[in-house]
Amino acid sequence: TVRRSKSLHVSAYDLRGREIELDCDGFMARIIQHETDHLDGILFIDRLSKVEQRFLDDDINTLIYDYESQQKTGKLPSEEEMKDSLNDWLIRYA
């Protein structure tokens, strides 16, 4: 369980640069905080206590091992292939 504020006041800008303000609570407030974490590069495991993190260490290490194994066998793209894809995307859309 990740602790979140029950209500928010959000100030942002739309795609045309106009300011947007929103007061929200409940599930919408939770969603906005969750998505903001993603934009800031924060995962739910980053918000766990040290004890909770240690409890998940074996599962996370298994996930990392499986991911790297699939990269080595070609089932998943390598880090270099992912960088190339990102560069292609940036050239096309940035």
MMTF fields as JSON, N, C-alpha, C and O atoms, coordinates in Angstrom:
{
  "mmtfVersion": "1.0.0",
  "mmtfProducer": "UNKNOWN",
  "numBonds": 375,
  "numAtoms": 376,
  "numGroups": 94,
  "numChains": 1,
  "numModels": 1,
  "chainsPerModel": [1],
  "groupsPerChain": [94],
  "chainIdList": ["A"],
  "bondAtomList": [4, 2, 8, 6, 12, 10, 16, 14, 20, 18, 24, 22, 28, 26, 32, 30, 36, 34, 40, 38, 44, 42, 48, 46, 52, 50, 56, 54, 60, 58, 64, 62, 68, 66, 72, 70, 76, 74, 80, 78, 84, 82, 88, 86, 92, 90, 96, 94, 100, 98, 104, 102, 108, 106, 112, 110, 116, 114, 120, 118, 124, 122, 128, 126, 132, 130, 136, 134, 140, 138, 144, 142, 148, 146, 152, 150, 156, 154, 160, 158, 164, 162, 168, 166, 172, 170, 176, 174, 180, 178, 184, 182, 188, 186, 192, 190, 196, 194, 200, 198, 204, 202, 208, 206, 212, 210, 216, 214, 220, 218, 224, 222, 228, 226, 232, 230, 236, 234, 240, 238, 244, 242, 248, 246, 252, 250, 256, 254, 260, 258, 264, 262, 268, 266, 272, 270, 276, 274, 280, 278, 284, 282, 288, 286, 292, 290, 296, 294, 300, 298, 304, 302, 308, 306, 312, 310, 316, 314, 320, 318, 324, 322, 328, 326, 332, 330, 336, 334, 340, 338, 344, 342, 348, 346, 352, 350, 356, 354, 360, 358, 364, 362, 368, 366, 372, 370],
  "bondOrderList": [1, 1, 1, 1, 1, 1, 1, 1, 1, 1, 1, 1, 1, 1, 1, 1, 1, 1, 1, 1, 1, 1, 1, 1, 1, 1, 1, 1, 1, 1, 1, 1, 1, 1, 1, 1, 1, 1, 1, 1, 1, 1, 1, 1, 1, 1, 1, 1, 1, 1, 1, 1, 1, 1, 1, 1, 1, 1, 1, 1, 1, 1, 1, 1, 1, 1, 1, 1, 1, 1, 1, 1, 1, 1, 1, 1, 1, 1, 1, 1, 1, 1, 1, 1, 1, 1, 1, 1, 1, 1, 1, 1, 1],
  "groupList": [{"groupName": "THR", "atomNameList": ["N", "CA", "C", "O"], "elementList": ["N", "C", "C", "O"], "formalChargeList": [0, 0, 0, 0], "bondAtomList": [1, 0, 2, 1, 3, 2], "bondOrderList": [1, 1, 2], "singleLetterCode": "T", "chemCompType": "L-PEPTIDE LINKING"}, {"groupName": "VAL", "atomNameList": ["N", "CA", "C", "O"], "elementList": ["N", "C", "C", "O"], "formalChargeList": [0, 0, 0, 0], "bondAtomList": [1, 0, 2, 1, 3, 2], "bondOrderList": [1, 1, 2], "singleLetterCode": "V", "chemCompType": "L-PEPTIDE LINKING"}, {"groupName": "ARG", "atomNameList": ["N", "CA", "C", "O"], "elementList": ["N", "C", "C", "O"], "formalChargeList": [0, 0, 0, 0], "bondAtomList": [1, 0, 2, 1, 3, 2], "bondOrderList": [1, 1, 2], "singleLetterCode": "R", "chemCompType": "L-PEPTIDE LINKING"}, {"groupName": "SER", "atomNameList": ["N", "CA", "C", "O"], "elementList": ["N", "C", "C", "O"], "formalChargeList": [0, 0, 0, 0], "bondAtomList": [1, 0, 2, 1, 3, 2], "bondOrderList": [1, 1, 2], "singleLetterCode": "S", "chemCompType": "L-PEPTIDE LINKING"}, {"groupName": "LYS", "atomNameList": ["N", "CA", "C", "O"], "elementList": ["N", "C", "C", "O"], "formalChargeList": [0, 0, 0, 0], "bondAtomList": [1, 0, 2, 1, 3, 2], "bondOrderList": [1, 1, 2], "singleLetterCode": "K", "chemCompType": "L-PEPTIDE LINKING"}, {"groupName": "LEU", "atomNameList": ["N", "CA", "C", "O"], "elementList": ["N", "C", "C", "O"], "formalChargeList": [0, 0, 0, 0], "bondAtomList": [1, 0, 2, 1, 3, 2], "bondOrderList": [1, 1, 2], "singleLetterCode": "L", "chemCompType": "L-PEPTIDE LINKING"}, {"groupName": "HIS", "atomNameList": ["N", "CA", "C", "O"], "elementList": ["N", "C", "C", "O"], "formalChargeList": [0, 0, 0, 0], "bondAtomList": [1, 0, 2, 1, 3, 2], "bondOrderList": [1, 1, 2], "singleLetterCode": "H", "chemCompType": "L-PEPTIDE LINKING"}, {"groupName": "ALA", "atomNameList": ["N", "CA", "C", "O"], "elementList": ["N", "C", "C", "O"], "formalChargeList": [0, 0, 0, 0], "bondAtomList": [1, 0, 2, 1, 3, 2], "bondOrderList": [1, 1, 2], "singleLetterCode": "A", "chemCompType": "L-PEPTIDE LINKING"}, {"groupName": "TYR", "atomNameList": ["N", "CA", "C", "O"], "elementList": ["N", "C", "C", "O"], "formalChargeList": [0, 0, 0, 0], "bondAtomList": [1, 0, 2, 1, 3, 2], "bondOrderList": [1, 1, 2], "singleLetterCode": "Y", "chemCompType": "L-PEPTIDE LINKING"}, {"groupName": "ASP", "atomNameList": ["N", "CA", "C", "O"], "elementList": ["N", "C", "C", "O"], "formalChargeList": [0, 0, 0, 0], "bondAtomList": [1, 0, 2, 1, 3, 2], "bondOrderList": [1, 1, 2], "singleLetterCode": "D", "chemCompType": "L-PEPTIDE LINKING"}, {"groupName": "GLY", "atomNameList": ["N", "CA", "C", "O"], "elementList": ["N", "C", "C", "O"], "formalChargeList": [0, 0, 0, 0], "bondAtomList": [1, 0, 2, 1, 3, 2], "bondOrderList": [1, 1, 2], "singleLetterCode": "G", "chemCompType": "PEPTIDE LINKING"}, {"groupName": "GLU", "atomNameList": ["N", "CA", "C", "O"], "elementList": ["N", "C", "C", "O"], "formalChargeList": [0, 0, 0, 0], "bondAtomList": [1, 0, 2, 1, 3, 2], "bondOrderList": [1, 1, 2], "singleLetterCode": "E", "chemCompType": "L-PEPTIDE LINKING"}, {"groupName": "ILE", "atomNameList": ["N", "CA", "C", "O"], "elementList": ["N", "C", "C", "O"], "formalChargeList": [0, 0, 0, 0], "bondAtomList": [1, 0, 2, 1, 3, 2], "bondOrderList": [1, 1, 2], "singleLetterCode": "I", "chemCompType": "L-PEPTIDE LINKING"}, {"groupName": "CYS", "atomNameList": ["N", "CA", "C", "O"], "elementList": ["N", "C", "C", "O"], "formalChargeList": [0, 0, 0, 0], "bondAtomList": [1, 0, 2, 1, 3, 2], "bondOrderList": [1, 1, 2], "singleLetterCode": "C", "chemCompType": "L-PEPTIDE LINKING"}, {"groupName": "PHE", "atomNameList": ["N", "CA", "C", "O"], "elementList": ["N", "C", "C", "O"], "formalChargeList": [0, 0, 0, 0], "bondAtomList": [1, 0, 2, 1, 3, 2], "bondOrderList": [1, 1, 2], "singleLetterCode": "F", "chemCompType": "L-PEPTIDE LINKING"}, {"groupName": "MET", "atomNameList": ["N", "CA", "C", "O"], "elementList": ["N", "C", "C", "O"], "formalChargeList": [0, 0, 0, 0], "bondAtomList": [1, 0, 2, 1, 3, 2], "bondOrderList": [1, 1, 2], "singleLetterCode": "M", "chemCompType": "L-PEPTIDE LINKING"}, {"groupName": "GLN", "atomNameList": ["N", "CA", "C", "O"], "elementList": ["N", "C", "C", "O"], "formalChargeList": [0, 0, 0, 0], "bondAtomList": [1, 0, 2, 1, 3, 2], "bondOrderList": [1, 1, 2], "singleLetterCode": "Q", "chemCompType": "L-PEPTIDE LINKING"}, {"groupName": "ASN", "atomNameList": ["N", "CA", "C", "O"], "elementList": ["N", "C", "C", "O"], "formalChargeList": [0, 0, 0, 0], "bondAtomList": [1, 0, 2, 1, 3, 2], "bondOrderList": [1, 1, 2], "singleLetterCode": "N", "chemCompType": "L-PEPTIDE LINKING"}, {"groupName": "PRO", "atomNameList": ["N", "CA", "C", "O"], "elementList": ["N", "C", "C", "O"], "formalChargeList": [0, 0, 0, 0], "bondAtomList": [1, 0, 2, 1, 3, 2], "bondOrderList": [1, 1, 2], "singleLetterCode": "P", "chemCompType": "L-PEPTIDE LINKING"}, {"groupName": "TRP", "atomNameList": ["N", "CA", "C", "O"], "elementList": ["N", "C", "C", "O"], "formalChargeList": [0, 0, 0, 0], "bondAtomList": [1, 0, 2, 1, 3, 2], "bondOrderList": [1, 1, 2], "singleLetterCode": "W", "chemCompType": "L-PEPTIDE LINKING"}],
  "groupTypeList": [0, 1, 2, 2, 3, 4, 3, 5, 6, 1, 3, 7, 8, 9, 5, 2, 10, 2, 11, 12, 11, 5, 9, 13, 9, 10, 14, 15, 7, 2, 12, 12, 16, 6, 11, 0, 9, 6, 5, 9, 10, 12, 5, 14, 12, 9, 2, 5, 3, 4, 1, 11, 16, 2, 14, 5, 9, 9, 9, 12, 17, 0, 5, 12, 8, 9, 8, 11, 3, 16, 16, 4, 0, 10, 4, 5, 18, 3, 11, 11, 11, 15, 4, 9, 3, 5, 17, 9, 19, 5, 12, 2, 8, 7],
  "groupIdList": [1, 2, 3, 4, 5, 6, 7, 8, 9, 10, 11, 12, 13, 14, 15, 16, 17, 18, 19, 20, 21, 22, 23, 24, 25, 26, 27, 28, 29, 30, 31, 32, 33, 34, 35, 36, 37, 38, 39, 40, 41, 42, 43, 44, 45, 46, 47, 48, 49, 50, 51, 52, 53, 54, 55, 56, 57, 58, 59, 60, 61, 62, 63, 64, 65, 66, 67, 68, 69, 70, 71, 72, 73, 74, 75, 76, 77, 78, 79, 80, 81, 82, 83, 84, 85, 86, 87, 88, 89, 90, 91, 92, 93, 94],
  "secStructList": [7, 7, 7, 7, 7, 1, 3, 3, 3, 3, 3, 3, 3, 7, 6, 6, 1, 7, 3, 3, 3, 3, 3, 3, 3, 2, 2, 2, 2, 2, 2, 2, 2, 2, 2, 2, 2, 2, 2, 6, 6, 7, 7, 4, 4, 4, 4, 1, 7, 2, 2, 2, 2, 2, 2, 2, 2, 2, 2, 2, 2, 2, 2, 2, 2, 2, 2, 2, 2, 2, 2, 2, 2, 6, 1, 1, 7, 7, 2, 2, 2, 2, 2, 2, 2, 2, 2, 2, 2, 2, 2, 2, 2, 7],
  "xCoordList": [0.84, 0.0, 0.881, 1.79, 0.611, 1.347, 0.463, -0.68, 0.998, 0.249, 0.224, 1.251, -0.968, -1.156, -2.066, -2.846, -1.961, -2.88, -4.283, -4.458, -5.27, -6.662, -7.208, -8.15, -6.612, -7.076, -5.873, -4.811, -6.075, -4.999, -5.521, -6.697, -4.635, -4.842, -3.737, -2.554, -4.12, -3.167, -3.129, -4.166, -1.916, -1.705, -0.825, 0.232, -1.259, -0.512, -0.792, -1.515, -0.203, -0.409, -0.852, -0.35, -1.802, -2.226, -1.261, -0.268, -1.542, -0.634, -0.506, 0.451, -1.442, -1.364, -0.75, -0.695, -0.289, 0.355, -0.601, -0.188, -1.872, -2.847, -2.814, -2.705, -2.911, -2.871, -4.176, -5.266, -4.029, -5.168, -5.047, -3.957, -6.147, -6.163, -7.297, -8.379, -7.038, -8.013, -7.899, -6.803, -9.034, -9.097, -9.748, -10.801, -9.126, -9.701, -9.437, -8.577, -10.213, -10.027, -10.336, -10.688, -10.196, -10.524, -9.635, -8.424, -10.277, -9.543, -8.785, -7.664, -9.394, -8.714, -7.429, -6.411, -7.457, -6.242, -5.18, -4.001, -5.589, -4.65, -4.034, -2.828, -4.846, -4.365, -3.335, -2.279, -3.638, -2.717, -1.384, -0.332, -1.409, -0.166, 0.61, 1.837, -0.103, 0.538, 1.23, 2.386, 0.531, 1.096, 2.225, 3.185, 2.131, 3.214, 4.463, 5.575, 4.282, 5.427, 6.114, 7.341, 5.329, 5.921, 6.723, 7.843, 6.16, 6.868, 8.164, 9.129, 8.185, 9.374, 10.306, 11.32, 9.966, 10.824, 10.746, 11.68, 9.654, 9.489, 8.567, 7.476, 9.009, 8.203, 7.651, 8.155, 6.611, 6.033, 7.053, 6.989, 7.993, 8.997, 9.931, 10.541, 10.042, 10.847, 10.194, 10.864, 8.907, 8.167, 8.002, 7.377, 8.556, 8.461, 9.466, 10.509, 9.142, 10.101, 11.255, 11.141, 12.349, 13.504, 13.115, 13.569, 12.284, 11.845, 11.032, 11.238, 10.111, 9.307, 10.177, 9.945, 11.171, 12.065, 12.844, 12.975, 13.358, 14.115, 13.243, 13.72, 11.963, 11.027, 10.872, 10.616, 11.026, 10.861, 12.171, 12.154, 13.303, 14.605, 14.732, 15.185, 14.346, 14.481, 13.633, 14.088, 12.413, 11.541, 12.103, 12.065, 12.618, 13.181, 14.442, 14.636, 15.286, 16.489, 16.126, 16.789, 15.08, 14.606, 14.118, 14.413, 13.376, 12.883, 14.049, 14.024, 15.055, 16.234, 16.956, 17.334, 17.146, 17.818, 17.045, 17.636, 15.716, 14.893, 14.964, 15.061, 14.916, 14.981, 16.305, 16.321, 17.412, 18.727, 18.909, 19.537, 18.373, 18.451, 17.701, 18.179, 16.534, 15.759, 16.44, 16.317, 17.15, 17.927, 19.045, 19.293, 19.716, 20.834, 20.376, 21.117, 19.161, 18.662, 17.956, 17.549, 17.806, 17.169, 15.664, 15.016, 15.087, 13.639, 13.233, 12.1, 14.162, 13.961, 15.111, 16.218, 14.864, 15.951, 17.041, 16.778, 18.267, 19.399, 19.282, 18.471, 20.103, 20.118, 20.477, 19.904, 21.426, 21.847, 20.701, 20.496, 19.952, 18.808, 17.73, 17.091, 17.537, 16.547, 16.997, 16.173, 18.294, 18.81, 18.627, 18.248, 18.898, 18.717, 17.255, 16.964, 16.337, 14.908, 14.504, 13.731, 15.026, 14.726, 15.269, 14.582, 16.489, 17.065, 16.239, 16.0, 15.801, 14.939, 13.661, 13.229, 13.057, 11.83, 12.064, 11.257, 13.181, 13.481, 13.694, 13.247, 14.366, 14.579, 13.245, 13.015, 12.384, 11.104, 10.121, 9.405, 10.075, 8.993, 9.428, 8.581, 10.699, 11.108, 11.149, 11.473],
  "yCoordList": [-1.184, 0.0, 1.241, 1.366, 2.14, 3.4, 4.498, 4.677, 5.222, 6.321, 7.504, 7.899, 8.067, 9.203, 10.226, 9.885, 11.469, 12.498, 12.183, 11.667, 12.493, 12.215, 13.259, 12.992, 14.453, 15.493, 16.289, 16.312, 16.942, 17.687, 18.975, 19.085, 19.941, 21.091, 20.994, 21.016, 20.886, 20.7, 21.953, 22.481, 22.419, 23.5, 22.925, 22.358, 23.07, 22.512, 23.369, 24.364, 22.959, 23.646, 22.635, 21.512, 23.043, 22.155, 22.266, 22.99, 21.564, 21.542, 22.899, 23.122, 23.797, 25.147, 26.161, 27.352, 25.693, 26.573, 27.297, 28.183, 26.934, 27.572, 26.884, 25.662, 27.69, 27.12, 26.403, 26.863, 25.269, 24.47, 24.351, 24.11, 24.518, 24.288, 23.336, 23.425, 22.424, 21.388, 21.022, 20.799, 20.962, 20.404, 19.04, 18.906, 18.034, 16.697, 15.93, 16.285, 14.867, 14.006, 12.568, 12.274, 11.695, 10.296, 9.643, 9.858, 8.836, 8.028, 8.898, 8.565, 10.02, 10.899, 11.466, 11.546, 11.853, 12.358, 11.274, 11.548, 10.056, 8.93, 8.683, 8.461, 8.718, 8.501, 9.561, 9.236, 10.822, 11.907, 11.737, 11.927, 11.383, 11.175, 9.983, 10.021, 8.932, 7.75, 8.1, 7.735, 8.799, 9.147, 10.165, 10.12, 11.072, 12.023, 11.283, 11.637, 10.244, 9.417, 8.851, 8.884, 8.333, 7.791, 8.862, 8.605, 10.05, 11.135, 11.499, 11.92, 11.337, 11.635, 10.431, 10.503, 9.318, 8.134, 7.354, 6.628, 7.492, 6.81, 5.613, 5.737, 4.458, 3.241, 2.977, 3.517, 2.142, 1.868, 1.234, 1.442, 0.465, -0.165, 0.87, 0.612, 2.046, 3.123, 3.717, 4.361, 3.505, 4.069, 3.069, 3.386, 1.87, 0.863, 1.134, 1.748, 0.673, 0.765, -0.199, -1.077, -0.033, -0.922, -2.373, -3.28, -2.594, -3.953, -4.538, -5.688, -3.751, -4.222, -4.481, -5.446, -3.632, -3.826, -5.13, -5.891, -5.384, -6.626, -7.857, -8.887, -7.746, -8.851, -9.189, -10.342, -8.187, -8.38, -8.608, -8.875, -8.508, -8.615, -9.858, -9.758, -11.02, -12.253, -12.186, -12.583, -11.69, -11.592, -10.609, -10.87, -9.488, -8.488, -9.034, -8.831, -9.716, -10.309, -11.368, -11.475, -12.153, -13.143, -12.44, -12.88, -11.352, -10.588, -10.042, -10.12, -9.497, -8.967, -10.091, -9.918, -11.233, -12.372, -12.829, -13.05, -12.969, -13.398, -12.393, -12.782, -11.116, -10.059, -10.123, -10.092, -10.213, -10.259, -11.542, -11.522, -12.651, -13.915, -13.816, -14.305, -13.19, -13.041, -12.084, -12.247, -11.098, -10.223, -11.018, -10.856, -11.876, -12.652, -13.63, -13.9, -14.169, -15.132, -14.462, -15.134, -13.12, -12.396, -12.289, -11.744, -12.8, -12.684, -11.251, -10.843, -10.494, -9.076, -8.305, -8.833, -7.043, -6.263, -5.953, -5.821, -5.842, -5.475, -4.0, -3.263, -3.585, -2.175, -1.299, -0.227, -1.765, -1.003, -0.877, 0.195, -1.957, -1.911, -0.953, -0.25, -0.935, -0.009, 1.431, 2.302, 1.704, 3.057, 3.473, 4.611, 2.543, 2.841, 3.162, 4.095, 2.389, 2.639, 3.993, 4.716, 4.337, 5.637, 6.756, 7.751, 6.602, 7.623, 7.783, 8.903, 6.655, 6.719, 7.491, 8.327, 7.202, 7.859, 9.364, 10.18, 9.724, 11.143, 11.884, 13.021, 11.256, 11.882, 12.094, 13.139, 11.117, 11.165, 12.143, 12.849, 12.195, 12.926, 14.124, 14.924, 14.268, 15.375, 16.695, 17.722],
  "zCoordList": [0.0, 0.0, 0.0, 0.82, -0.907, -1.0, -0.406, -0.825, 0.562, 1.168, 0.219, -0.334, 0.037, -0.858, -0.187, 0.702, -0.615, -0.142, -0.639, -1.743, 0.174, -0.216, -1.179, -1.925, -1.161, -2.08, -2.586, -1.964, -3.738, -4.385, -4.992, -5.341, -5.11, -5.988, -7.03, -6.691, -8.295, -9.38, -10.243, -10.645, -10.519, -11.483, -12.587, -12.311, -13.829, -14.957, -16.189, -16.124, -17.311, -18.578, -19.626, -19.67, -20.472, -21.548, -22.723, -22.643, -23.798, -24.943, -25.63, -26.372, -25.399, -25.982, -25.025, -25.332, -23.866, -22.904, -21.979, -21.232, -22.016, -21.124, -19.761, -19.667, -18.719, -17.37, -17.051, -17.391, -16.392, -15.938, -14.43, -13.91, -13.731, -12.288, -11.98, -12.562, -11.058, -10.745, -9.273, -8.759, -8.608, -7.261, -7.394, -8.017, -6.813, -6.912, -5.622, -4.816, -5.465, -4.306, -4.695, -5.837, -3.73, -3.963, -5.004, -5.048, -5.84, -6.821, -7.822, -8.206, -8.251, -9.216, -8.607, -9.294, -7.35, -6.695, -6.658, -6.882, -6.378, -6.325, -7.698, -7.805, -8.742, -10.109, -10.492, -11.036, -10.211, -10.572, -9.86, -10.471, -8.579, -7.834, -8.388, -8.473, -8.761, -9.332, -10.651, -10.864, -11.523, -12.828, -12.692, -13.462, -11.737, -11.489, -11.038, -11.432, -10.203, -9.823, -11.064, -11.162, -12.013, -13.246, -13.978, -14.42, -14.106, -14.796, -14.086, -14.723, -12.766, -11.972, -11.844, -11.15, -12.512, -12.473, -11.17, -10.83, -10.439, -9.155, -9.335, -9.891, -8.863, -8.881, -7.485, -6.501, -7.401, -6.082, -5.15, -3.938, -5.689, -4.822, -4.199, -3.162, -4.832, -4.261, -3.016, -2.208, -2.861, -1.729, -0.584, 0.428, -0.735, 0.32, 1.433, 1.207, 2.627, 3.728, 3.448, 2.593, 4.162, 3.998, 4.276, 3.58, 5.282, 5.617, 4.466, 4.08, 3.92, 2.796, 1.568, 0.84, 1.333, 0.194, 0.337, -0.622, 1.538, 1.757, 1.54, 1.064, 1.89, 1.707, 0.223, -0.127, -0.653, -2.105, -2.849, -4.051, -2.16, -2.827, -3.7, -4.84, -3.196, -3.984, -5.255, -6.327, -5.138, -6.312, -7.334, -8.537, -6.863, -7.778, -8.457, -9.655, -7.707, -8.303, -9.338, -10.369, -9.076, -10.059, -11.321, -12.432, -11.154, -12.293, -13.129, -14.358, -12.467, -13.17, -13.921, -15.079, -13.27, -13.904, -15.142, -16.199, -15.01, -16.147, -17.293, -18.457, -16.97, -17.979, -18.74, -19.971, -18.004, -18.644, -19.445, -20.504, -18.961, -19.7, -21.02, -22.044, -21.003, -22.238, -23.212, -24.426, -22.696, -23.582, -24.257, -25.452, -23.489, -24.042, -25.112, -26.058, -24.98, -25.965, -27.136, -28.083, -27.075, -28.171, -28.054, -28.948, -26.966, -26.778, -26.444, -26.698, -25.876, -25.594, -26.219, -26.332, -26.633, -27.23, -26.208, -25.013, -26.706, -25.857, -25.476, -26.037, -24.517, -24.126, -25.328, -25.518, -26.131, -27.321, -28.321, -28.889, -28.542, -29.462, -28.951, -29.734, -27.641, -27.079, -27.246, -27.528, -27.077, -27.292, -28.739, -29.018, -29.674, -31.097, -31.401, -32.15, -30.819, -31.027, -30.482, -31.11, -29.316, -28.729, -29.604, -29.838, -30.086, -30.968, -32.243, -32.692, -32.829, -34.017, -33.717, -34.511, -32.557, -32.16, -31.986, -32.432, -31.331, -31.11, -32.423, -32.571, -33.37, -34.677, -35.378, -35.987, -35.291, -35.984, -35.341, -36.051, -34.012, -33.342, -32.504, -32.106, -32.231, -31.346, -32.08, -31.484]
}
